[in-house]
């Protein structure tokens, strides 16, 4: 979990709590998080403590508007500040951005991803700005300290007469311009001189290289004639840093693709007649939430990076690939008709099919919109592509989710063949016992699905633990105990599977409340989970495992009797034992049991 020292200045408790929850959801530790509700309290705290970033509401009880930011900036000039505002006033925001605010967030539009992106971006940009400032100060200090000694100055110093001819050049000029000093004297200077003003020059040097120089000049008298003293400073590195800062503001940090800010700046300029036909491809990565929930956000990030690489590789040199955020991507394709766009999307789909995230198939829903004639706005084009993408996503969803389930089961069984055989037996016995309990057909179908997928969360458990012979360590056992929660997140994210998510979450709960992960007790546990718990345990006891040998059917039944009322629902346990002993229909059963939970008899 990332630990960032954050100061939040916000007087609305609801907004404070919301931001705290978003940081936690984005896996950002709150160990370094502090909050104050007034500017004065913030200024007092900042005298004692330093923070990596400050998030500031524009409207506070003791200060409001731009002055709130300027008061903070003056006290902490090297700490990045992100403004949180309730309204998007472009004039105020532009003024603040030009005067040191690193970013702004509009209340009501913030989510965990955009919040962390803004925080990380602000910290990184401030670091580069501080680095740039430090380098600039160092260069300025050097200039000031050596300005009176022209011959030893680190900058190129040349005296140019009014005819534009060089009369003198210091050693630095020879080095910067890659000429012998003697060669420079008597040559035309070749650059326009504006005394009192700084200008940038692209200087093509004798050795074939090009540098960026900053030219400054003052009027002087040279050998009784009016002339100019011109200095040329090599600012190539400084310009590169500035370009990096500018590029950083237009790049997605995770994938390296262009970001939403770049799209907003570029799309209007691309929507011109010379780029027609102009094509937009909208893409939405499928199964990202499933990968995040099942395998962790690190694997989800790897998936996004892989998709970004596929998109770049499938596109042409002049196409622009943008990550909007989350699982959404946009491709701008100038001079591209629908047929060419279809070839690109086919290439993208084929490449996606070749990768998988630990058994979870990777795919992307795509939508194409093409503008052939002038007059259509960029927003209309984007909207059309977006609608077509979501239409395709919906049409493909059921088949895709079925394939996801099949791939997950296959991946799990490849990790642990015991789990596959165990699941098949449990499914068969669940259906038979459910029939004896006179469950409805829908309830039996759901119980069958639950028995098939109850261990799906083990896909996130390392294979070495699943196949370990001998007792598990405490640490390994804690990893195993997470599989109901992982299974819950997986099925909750899959279309049509959410109806058994709670049952999966609860299938290791105990009647006496000593189970996991929630510690549910008695009838708080879903009926399907209670049925599965008995049959799951019975099957484990009566079959060999890497860490134990199977016990007899009779011993397993005795164990279920012993644990009736503690681990197992006593009524269900009694009926299950009776079913095993007699194999006869149990009729209507307990009237109370008929109506409890979501499953019902009859």
C-alpha positions as CSV (number, residue, x, y, z in Angstrom):
1,X,0.0,0.0,0.0
2,X,1.5,3.3,-1.1
3,X,2.3,5.7,1.8
4,X,2.1,9.4,0.9
5,X,2.2,12.3,3.4
6,X,-0.9,14.3,2.6
7,X,-2.4,17.4,4.1
8,X,-6.1,18.0,3.3
9,X,-7.6,21.4,3.9
10,X,-11.3,20.9,3.8
11,X,-14.2,22.1,6.0
12,X,-16.8,19.7,4.8
13,X,-16.7,16.5,6.9
14,X,-18.6,14.5,4.2
15,X,-16.0,15.5,1.6
16,X,-13.2,14.6,4.0
17,X,-14.6,11.2,4.6
18,X,-15.2,10.6,0.9
19,X,-11.6,11.5,0.0
20,X,-10.3,9.2,2.8
21,X,-12.4,6.3,1.4
22,X,-11.1,7.0,-2.1
23,X,-7.5,7.0,-0.9
24,X,-8.0,3.6,0.8
25,X,-9.8,2.2,-2.3
26,X,-6.8,3.3,-4.4
27,X,-4.5,1.4,-2.0
28,X,-3.0,4.6,-0.5
29,X,-2.2,4.4,3.2
30,X,-3.7,7.0,5.5
31,X,-0.7,6.7,7.9
32,X,0.6,10.1,6.6
33,X,-2.8,11.7,6.1
34,X,-3.7,14.8,8.1
35,X,-6.7,17.1,7.9
36,X,-7.5,20.6,9.0
37,X,-10.6,22.7,8.2
38,X,-9.2,26.2,8.2
39,X,-6.4,28.0,6.3
40,X,-4.9,29.4,9.6
41,X,-4.7,25.9,11.1
42,X,-3.0,24.7,7.9
43,X,-0.4,27.5,8.0
44,X,0.3,26.9,11.6
45,X,0.7,23.1,11.0
46,X,3.0,23.7,8.0
47,X,5.4,25.7,10.1
48,X,6.0,22.5,12.1
49,X,5.6,19.7,9.6
50,X,6.3,19.1,5.9
51,X,4.1,17.2,3.5
52,X,4.6,15.6,0.1
53,X,1.3,17.2,-1.2
54,X,-1.4,19.5,-0.1
55,X,-5.0,19.2,-1.2
56,X,-6.9,22.4,-0.7
57,X,-10.6,23.4,-0.9
58,X,-11.0,26.8,-2.5
59,X,-13.7,27.9,0.0
60,X,-12.8,27.7,3.7
61,X,-14.3,29.4,6.8
62,X,-11.4,31.8,7.1
63,X,-10.4,32.2,3.5
64,X,-11.8,31.8,0.0
65,X,-10.9,32.2,-3.6
66,X,-7.4,32.5,-5.2
67,X,-6.0,34.2,-2.1
68,X,-6.2,30.9,-0.2
69,X,-3.8,29.3,-2.6
70,X,-1.4,32.2,-2.7
71,X,-1.1,32.2,1.1
72,X,-0.2,28.6,1.0
73,X,2.2,28.9,-2.0
74,X,4.1,31.7,-0.3
75,X,4.7,29.5,2.8
76,X,5.4,26.2,1.0
77,X,6.7,27.2,-2.5
78,X,8.3,23.7,-3.1
79,X,5.3,21.6,-2.0
80,X,2.8,20.6,-4.8
81,X,-0.7,22.0,-4.2
82,X,-3.9,20.5,-5.8
83,X,-7.1,22.6,-5.7
84,X,-10.4,21.0,-5.0
85,X,-13.3,23.1,-6.2
86,X,-17.1,22.7,-6.3
87,X,-17.4,24.6,-9.6
88,X,-15.2,24.6,-12.7
89,X,-14.4,28.3,-13.2
90,X,-12.0,28.2,-16.2
91,X,-10.7,31.8,-15.6
92,X,-9.8,31.1,-11.9
93,X,-8.4,27.7,-12.7
94,X,-6.2,28.9,-15.6
95,X,-4.9,31.7,-13.3
96,X,-4.0,29.2,-10.6
97,X,-2.4,26.7,-12.9
98,X,-0.2,29.5,-14.4
99,X,0.8,30.6,-10.9
100,X,1.8,27.3,-9.4
101,X,-1.2,25.0,-8.8
102,X,-0.2,21.6,-10.1
103,X,-3.8,20.3,-10.8
104,X,-7.4,20.8,-9.9
105,X,-10.2,18.4,-9.1
106,X,-13.9,19.2,-9.4
107,X,-16.1,17.8,-6.6
108,X,-18.7,15.3,-7.8
109,X,-16.4,14.1,-10.6
110,X,-13.6,12.6,-8.5
111,X,-13.0,8.9,-8.3
112,X,-10.1,6.9,-6.7
113,X,-8.2,6.5,-10.0
114,X,-8.4,10.2,-10.9
115,X,-7.6,11.2,-7.4
116,X,-4.4,9.1,-7.3
117,X,-3.5,10.1,-10.8
118,X,-3.7,13.8,-9.8
119,X,-1.7,13.2,-6.6
120,X,1.1,11.3,-8.3
121,X,1.2,13.6,-11.3
122,X,1.4,16.7,-9.0
123,X,4.2,15.3,-6.9
124,X,6.2,14.2,-10.0
125,X,5.6,17.5,-11.8
126,X,6.7,19.5,-8.7
127,X,9.8,17.4,-8.5
128,X,10.7,18.3,-12.0
129,X,9.9,21.9,-11.5
130,X,12.1,22.1,-8.4
131,X,14.9,20.3,-10.3
132,X,14.5,22.9,-13.1
133,X,14.4,25.8,-10.7
134,X,17.5,24.5,-9.0
135,X,19.4,24.2,-12.3
136,X,18.3,27.6,-13.4
137,X,19.4,29.1,-10.1
138,X,22.8,27.5,-10.4
139,X,23.2,28.8,-13.9
140,X,22.1,32.3,-12.9
141,X,24.5,32.3,-9.9
142,X,27.3,31.3,-12.2
143,X,26.5,34.1,-14.6
144,X,26.2,36.8,-11.9
145,X,29.5,35.8,-10.2
146,X,31.5,35.7,-13.5
147,X,29.7,38.4,-15.5
148,X,32.5,41.0,-15.1
149,X,35.1,38.6,-16.3
150,X,34.1,38.1,-19.9
151,X,37.1,36.2,-21.0
152,X,36.4,33.4,-18.4
153,X,32.7,33.4,-18.7
154,X,31.0,30.0,-19.1
155,X,28.6,31.5,-21.6
156,X,29.6,32.4,-25.1
157,X,30.4,36.1,-25.0
158,X,30.9,37.9,-28.2
159,X,31.2,41.6,-29.1
160,X,29.3,42.4,-32.3
161,X,29.7,45.7,-34.1
162,X,26.7,47.6,-35.6
163,X,27.4,45.9,-39.0
164,X,26.8,42.5,-37.4
165,X,30.4,41.4,-37.5
166,X,32.1,39.6,-34.5
167,X,34.9,41.7,-33.1
168,X,35.7,39.5,-30.1
169,X,34.8,35.9,-28.8
170,X,35.7,34.4,-25.5
171,X,36.8,30.7,-25.2
172,X,33.3,29.6,-24.3
173,X,32.0,31.0,-27.6
174,X,34.5,28.8,-29.5
175,X,33.3,25.8,-27.5
176,X,29.6,26.4,-27.9
177,X,29.8,27.4,-31.5
178,X,32.4,24.7,-32.3
179,X,34.8,27.2,-34.0
180,X,38.3,28.3,-33.3
181,X,38.3,31.7,-31.6
182,X,40.4,33.0,-34.5
183,X,37.8,31.8,-37.0
184,X,35.0,33.6,-35.2
185,X,36.6,37.0,-35.2
186,X,35.7,38.8,-38.4
187,X,32.7,36.5,-39.2
188,X,29.1,37.6,-39.4
189,X,27.3,36.9,-36.2
190,X,24.2,35.7,-38.1
191,X,21.6,36.1,-35.4
192,X,19.2,39.1,-34.8
193,X,20.1,41.2,-31.8
194,X,17.5,42.9,-29.6
195,X,19.2,44.6,-26.7
196,X,17.4,44.0,-23.4
197,X,15.4,41.0,-24.6
198,X,16.1,37.3,-24.3
199,X,15.6,35.1,-27.3
200,X,16.1,31.4,-28.1
201,X,18.2,30.2,-31.0
202,X,18.6,26.9,-32.6
203,X,22.3,26.9,-33.4
204,X,23.6,24.5,-36.1
205,X,27.2,23.9,-35.2
206,X,30.2,23.1,-37.3
207,X,30.3,19.5,-36.1
208,X,26.7,18.9,-37.3
209,X,25.0,19.0,-33.9
210,X,22.2,21.4,-32.9
211,X,21.8,23.1,-29.6
212,X,19.3,25.5,-28.1
213,X,20.9,28.8,-27.0
214,X,19.5,31.7,-25.1
215,X,20.7,35.0,-26.5
216,X,21.0,38.2,-24.5
217,X,22.6,41.5,-25.6
218,X,23.4,44.9,-24.2
219,X,24.7,48.0,-26.0
220,X,28.3,48.9,-25.2
221,X,31.1,50.9,-26.6
222,X,33.9,48.8,-28.2
223,X,37.1,50.5,-29.1
224,X,35.3,53.9,-29.3
225,X,32.5,52.6,-31.5
226,X,29.0,51.6,-30.6
227,X,28.6,47.8,-30.4
228,X,26.7,45.0,-28.7
229,X,27.9,42.6,-26.0
230,X,26.0,39.3,-26.7
231,X,26.0,36.2,-24.6
232,X,24.8,32.8,-25.7
233,X,24.0,30.3,-23.0
234,X,23.5,26.6,-23.9
235,X,20.0,25.9,-22.5
236,X,19.6,22.5,-24.3
237,X,19.3,20.5,-21.1
238,X,16.9,23.1,-19.5
239,X,14.7,23.1,-22.6
240,X,14.6,19.2,-22.5
241,X,13.5,19.4,-18.9
242,X,10.8,21.9,-19.8
243,X,9.7,19.7,-22.7
244,X,9.6,16.7,-20.3
245,X,7.3,18.6,-18.0
246,X,5.1,19.6,-20.8
247,X,5.0,16.0,-22.1
248,X,4.3,14.6,-18.6
249,X,1.2,16.7,-18.4
250,X,-0.1,15.0,-21.6
251,X,1.0,11.4,-20.8
252,X,-0.7,8.6,-19.0
253,X,1.8,7.5,-16.3
254,X,1.0,3.8,-16.4
255,X,0.9,3.1,-20.1
256,X,2.9,6.0,-21.6
257,X,0.1,6.8,-24.0
258,X,-1.4,10.2,-24.4
259,X,-4.0,11.1,-21.8
260,X,-7.4,12.9,-21.7
261,X,-5.8,16.3,-21.4
262,X,-3.9,15.7,-24.7
263,X,-7.1,14.4,-26.4
264,X,-9.0,17.6,-25.4
265,X,-6.2,19.8,-26.7
266,X,-5.7,17.8,-29.9
267,X,-9.1,16.7,-31.1
268,X,-10.3,20.1,-32.3
269,X,-7.1,20.7,-34.2
270,X,-7.5,17.3,-35.9
271,X,-11.1,17.9,-36.9
272,X,-10.2,19.7,-40.1
273,X,-10.8,19.0,-43.8
274,X,-7.2,17.9,-44.5
275,X,-7.6,15.0,-42.1
276,X,-10.8,13.6,-43.6
277,X,-11.9,10.9,-43.5
278,X,-11.3,11.2,-39.7
279,X,-11.9,8.0,-37.8
280,X,-12.3,7.4,-34.1
281,X,-12.0,4.0,-32.4
282,X,-13.3,3.8,-28.9
283,X,-12.1,0.8,-26.8
284,X,-13.1,-0.6,-23.4
285,X,-11.0,-3.4,-21.9
286,X,-13.2,-6.4,-20.8
287,X,-12.5,-8.2,-17.6
288,X,-10.3,-5.5,-16.0
289,X,-12.3,-5.5,-12.8
290,X,-12.3,-9.3,-12.7
291,X,-8.5,-9.3,-13.1
292,X,-8.1,-6.7,-10.4
293,X,-10.4,-8.6,-8.0
294,X,-9.0,-12.0,-8.7
295,X,-5.3,-11.4,-9.2
296,X,-4.7,-7.9,-7.7
297,X,-4.3,-4.4,-9.2
298,X,-0.7,-5.1,-10.1
299,X,-1.9,-7.7,-12.6
300,X,-4.6,-5.3,-13.8
301,X,-1.9,-2.7,-14.5
302,X,0.1,-5.3,-16.5
303,X,-3.1,-6.0,-18.5
304,X,-3.6,-2.3,-19.3
305,X,0.1,-2.0,-20.3
306,X,-0.2,-5.1,-22.6
307,X,-3.4,-3.7,-24.2
308,X,-1.7,-0.3,-24.7
309,X,1.2,-2.0,-26.5
310,X,-1.2,-3.9,-28.7
311,X,-3.0,-0.7,-29.7
312,X,0.2,1.1,-30.5
313,X,1.5,-1.8,-32.6
314,X,-1.8,-2.1,-34.5
315,X,-2.0,1.5,-35.5
316,X,-0.2,3.6,-38.1
317,X,2.6,6.0,-37.4
318,X,0.5,9.1,-37.4
319,X,-2.4,7.6,-35.4
320,X,-2.9,8.9,-31.9
321,X,-3.6,6.4,-29.1
322,X,-5.1,7.8,-25.9
323,X,-5.9,6.3,-22.5
324,X,-8.9,8.1,-21.2
325,X,-8.5,6.5,-17.8
326,X,-9.5,3.2,-16.2
327,X,-10.2,0.7,-18.9
328,X,-11.1,3.1,-21.7
329,X,-9.0,4.0,-24.7
330,X,-9.4,6.1,-27.8
331,X,-7.6,6.0,-31.1
332,X,-7.7,9.0,-33.5
333,X,-6.9,8.0,-37.1
334,X,-6.6,10.9,-39.7
335,X,-7.2,10.0,-43.3
336,X,-8.7,6.6,-42.4
337,X,-11.9,5.2,-43.8
338,X,-14.1,2.5,-42.2
339,X,-12.5,-0.4,-44.1
340,X,-9.0,0.6,-42.9
341,X,-10.3,1.0,-39.4
342,X,-11.9,-2.4,-39.5
343,X,-8.6,-4.0,-40.5
344,X,-7.0,-2.2,-37.5
345,X,-9.7,-3.4,-35.1
346,X,-9.4,-7.0,-36.4
347,X,-5.6,-6.8,-35.7
348,X,-6.3,-5.5,-32.2
349,X,-8.8,-8.3,-31.4
350,X,-6.5,-11.0,-32.8
351,X,-3.6,-9.7,-30.7
352,X,-5.7,-9.6,-27.5
353,X,-6.8,-13.2,-28.0
354,X,-3.1,-14.2,-27.9
355,X,-2.7,-12.9,-24.3
356,X,-4.4,-13.9,-21.0
357,X,-4.1,-12.8,-17.4
358,X,-3.5,-16.0,-15.5
359,X,-6.1,-17.9,-17.4
360,X,-8.6,-15.0,-17.7
361,X,-9.1,-14.2,-21.4
362,X,-8.3,-10.7,-22.5
363,X,-10.5,-8.8,-24.9
364,X,-11.5,-5.3,-25.8
365,X,-14.9,-4.0,-26.9
366,X,-14.4,-1.6,-29.9
367,X,-16.6,1.0,-31.6
368,X,-15.8,2.8,-34.8
369,X,-17.1,6.2,-36.1
370,X,-15.9,7.9,-39.3
371,X,-16.4,11.5,-40.4
372,X,-16.2,11.8,-44.2
373,X,-17.4,15.4,-44.6
374,X,-16.8,18.7,-42.8
375,X,-19.4,19.9,-40.3
376,X,-19.6,17.2,-37.7
377,X,-18.2,18.2,-34.3
378,X,-15.5,16.2,-32.5
379,X,-17.9,15.5,-29.6
380,X,-20.5,14.0,-32.0
381,X,-17.8,11.7,-33.5
382,X,-16.6,10.6,-30.1
383,X,-20.2,10.0,-28.9
384,X,-21.0,7.9,-31.9
385,X,-17.9,5.7,-31.4
386,X,-18.7,5.4,-27.7
387,X,-22.3,4.2,-28.4
388,X,-21.2,1.7,-31.0
389,X,-18.5,0.4,-28.6
390,X,-21.1,-0.1,-25.8
391,X,-23.5,-1.8,-28.2
392,X,-20.8,-4.3,-29.2
393,X,-19.8,-4.8,-25.5
394,X,-23.4,-5.6,-24.6
395,X,-23.9,-8.0,-27.5
396,X,-20.7,-9.9,-26.7
397,X,-21.1,-9.9,-22.9
398,X,-23.0,-13.2,-22.4
399,X,-20.6,-15.3,-24.6
400,X,-17.6,-13.5,-23.1
401,X,-18.7,-14.1,-19.5
402,X,-19.3,-17.8,-20.2
403,X,-15.9,-18.1,-21.7
404,X,-14.4,-16.3,-18.6
405,X,-16.0,-18.8,-16.3
406,X,-14.8,-21.8,-18.4
407,X,-11.3,-20.3,-18.5
408,X,-11.3,-19.7,-14.8
409,X,-12.4,-23.2,-14.0
410,X,-9.8,-24.7,-16.4
411,X,-7.0,-22.5,-15.0
412,X,-8.0,-23.6,-11.4
413,X,-8.2,-27.3,-12.3
414,X,-4.8,-27.1,-14.0
415,X,-3.4,-25.7,-10.8
416,X,-5.0,-28.3,-8.6
417,X,-6.6,-31.5,-10.2
418,X,-7.9,-32.4,-6.7
419,X,-10.1,-29.3,-6.8
420,X,-11.6,-30.3,-10.1
421,X,-12.4,-33.8,-9.0
422,X,-13.7,-32.6,-5.6
423,X,-16.0,-30.0,-7.4
424,X,-17.5,-32.6,-9.6
425,X,-18.4,-34.9,-6.7
426,X,-19.7,-32.0,-4.6
427,X,-21.9,-30.8,-7.5
428,X,-23.4,-34.3,-8.0
429,X,-24.2,-34.8,-4.3
430,X,-25.6,-31.2,-3.9
431,X,-28.1,-31.9,-6.7
432,X,-29.2,-35.2,-5.1
433,X,-29.5,-33.8,-1.6
434,X,-31.2,-30.7,-2.9
435,X,-33.8,-32.9,-4.7
436,X,-34.3,-34.8,-1.4
437,X,-34.9,-31.5,0.3
438,X,-37.5,-30.7,-2.3
439,X,-35.9,-27.5,-3.4
440,X,-37.4,-25.7,-6.4
441,X,-35.8,-26.3,-9.8
442,X,-34.3,-22.7,-9.8
443,X,-32.9,-23.3,-6.3
444,X,-31.3,-26.6,-7.4
445,X,-29.8,-25.0,-10.5
446,X,-28.3,-22.2,-8.3
447,X,-27.0,-24.8,-5.8
448,X,-25.5,-26.7,-8.7
449,X,-23.8,-23.5,-9.9
450,X,-22.6,-22.7,-6.4
451,X,-21.1,-26.2,-6.0
452,X,-19.3,-25.8,-9.3
453,X,-17.8,-22.4,-8.5
454,X,-17.5,-22.3,-4.7
455,X,-13.7,-22.7,-4.8
456,X,-13.2,-20.4,-7.8
457,X,-11.4,-17.9,-5.5
458,X,-8.5,-20.4,-5.2
459,X,-7.3,-19.2,-8.6
460,X,-5.5,-16.5,-6.6
461,X,-3.9,-19.0,-4.3
462,X,-0.3,-20.1,-5.3
463,X,-0.1,-23.6,-6.8
464,X,2.6,-24.6,-4.2
465,X,0.1,-24.0,-1.4
466,X,-2.8,-25.9,-3.1
467,X,-0.6,-28.9,-3.8
468,X,1.4,-28.8,-0.5
469,X,1.8,-32.1,1.2
470,X,1.6,-31.8,5.0
471,X,0.2,-29.1,7.3
472,X,0.0,-25.5,6.1
473,X,1.8,-22.7,8.0
474,X,-0.2,-20.0,9.6
475,X,0.7,-17.6,6.8
476,X,-0.3,-20.2,4.1
477,X,-3.6,-20.8,6.0
478,X,-4.4,-17.1,6.0
479,X,-3.9,-17.1,2.2
480,X,-6.2,-20.0,1.8
481,X,-8.8,-18.3,3.9
482,X,-9.0,-15.4,1.5
483,X,-10.5,-17.6,-1.3
484,X,-14.2,-17.1,-0.3
485,X,-13.7,-13.3,-0.5
486,X,-11.8,-13.6,-3.8
487,X,-14.6,-15.9,-5.2
488,X,-17.2,-13.4,-4.1
489,X,-15.4,-10.5,-6.0
490,X,-15.0,-12.6,-9.1
491,X,-18.6,-13.8,-9.3
492,X,-19.9,-10.4,-8.3
493,X,-18.1,-8.9,-11.4
494,X,-19.5,-11.5,-13.9
495,X,-22.8,-11.1,-15.6
496,X,-25.3,-13.7,-14.3
497,X,-23.0,-15.0,-11.5
498,X,-23.8,-12.4,-8.9
499,X,-26.8,-14.4,-7.6
500,X,-24.4,-16.9,-6.0
501,X,-21.7,-14.4,-4.9
502,X,-23.0,-14.2,-1.3
503,X,-23.3,-18.0,-1.1
504,X,-19.6,-18.3,-2.1
505,X,-18.6,-15.6,0.4
506,X,-20.3,-17.6,3.2
507,X,-19.5,-21.2,2.4
508,X,-16.9,-21.4,5.2
509,X,-19.0,-19.9,7.9
510,X,-20.0,-22.0,10.9
511,X,-23.4,-22.4,12.6
512,X,-21.8,-21.3,15.9
513,X,-20.3,-18.1,14.4
514,X,-16.7,-19.2,14.5
515,X,-16.2,-19.5,10.7
516,X,-14.7,-17.1,8.2
517,X,-14.5,-14.6,6.7
518,X,-17.5,-12.7,8.3
519,X,-18.2,-14.8,11.4
520,X,-21.9,-15.2,10.5
521,X,-24.0,-17.3,12.9
522,X,-27.0,-19.6,12.5
523,X,-29.6,-18.5,10.0
524,X,-27.5,-15.5,9.1
525,X,-25.7,-17.9,6.8
526,X,-27.4,-18.4,3.5
527,X,-29.2,-21.8,3.3
528,X,-27.2,-22.8,0.1
529,X,-24.0,-22.1,1.9
530,X,-25.1,-24.3,4.9
531,X,-26.0,-27.2,2.5
532,X,-22.7,-26.8,0.6
533,X,-20.7,-26.6,3.9
534,X,-21.9,-30.1,5.0
535,X,-21.4,-31.7,1.6
536,X,-18.0,-30.0,0.9
537,X,-16.7,-31.2,4.3
538,X,-18.1,-34.7,3.8
539,X,-16.3,-35.0,0.5
540,X,-13.0,-33.7,1.8
541,X,-13.1,-36.2,4.7
542,X,-13.9,-39.2,2.5
543,X,-11.2,-38.6,-0.2
544,X,-7.4,-38.4,-0.1
545,X,-5.8,-35.0,0.0
546,X,-2.0,-34.1,-0.4
547,X,-1.9,-33.4,3.4
548,X,-4.2,-36.3,4.7
549,X,-5.6,-39.7,3.9
550,X,-9.4,-40.4,3.4
551,X,-11.5,-41.6,6.3
552,X,-14.4,-44.1,6.0
553,X,-17.9,-43.0,5.1
554,X,-19.1,-44.0,8.6
555,X,-16.4,-42.0,10.3
556,X,-17.2,-39.0,8.2
557,X,-20.9,-39.3,9.1
558,X,-19.9,-39.6,12.8
559,X,-17.8,-36.4,12.5
560,X,-20.8,-34.5,10.9
561,X,-23.0,-35.7,13.8
562,X,-20.3,-34.5,16.3
563,X,-20.1,-31.1,14.7
564,X,-23.9,-30.7,14.3
565,X,-24.9,-27.5,16.0
566,X,-21.4,-26.1,16.1
567,X,-20.0,-26.3,12.6
568,X,-23.1,-27.4,10.8
569,X,-26.8,-26.5,10.8
570,X,-28.2,-29.2,13.1
571,X,-31.4,-29.8,11.1
572,X,-29.6,-30.1,7.8
573,X,-26.9,-32.3,9.3
574,X,-29.5,-34.7,10.6
575,X,-31.3,-34.8,7.3
576,X,-28.0,-35.3,5.4
577,X,-27.0,-38.2,7.6
578,X,-30.5,-39.7,7.2
579,X,-30.1,-39.4,3.4
580,X,-26.8,-41.2,3.5
581,X,-28.0,-43.9,5.8
582,X,-31.3,-44.7,4.2
583,X,-31.2,-43.1,0.7
584,X,-35.0,-42.4,1.1
585,X,-37.0,-39.3,0.4
586,X,-37.3,-37.1,3.4
587,X,-40.7,-35.7,2.4
588,X,-41.6,-32.2,3.3
589,X,-39.1,-31.8,6.1
590,X,-39.0,-29.1,8.7
591,X,-41.6,-26.4,8.0
592,X,-39.3,-23.7,9.4
593,X,-36.5,-24.9,7.1
594,X,-38.7,-24.7,4.1
595,X,-39.0,-20.9,4.1
596,X,-35.7,-19.7,5.4
597,X,-33.1,-18.0,3.2
598,X,-33.5,-17.4,-0.5
599,X,-33.8,-21.1,-1.4
600,X,-37.2,-22.7,-0.7
601,X,-38.6,-26.2,-0.8
602,X,-41.4,-27.2,-3.1
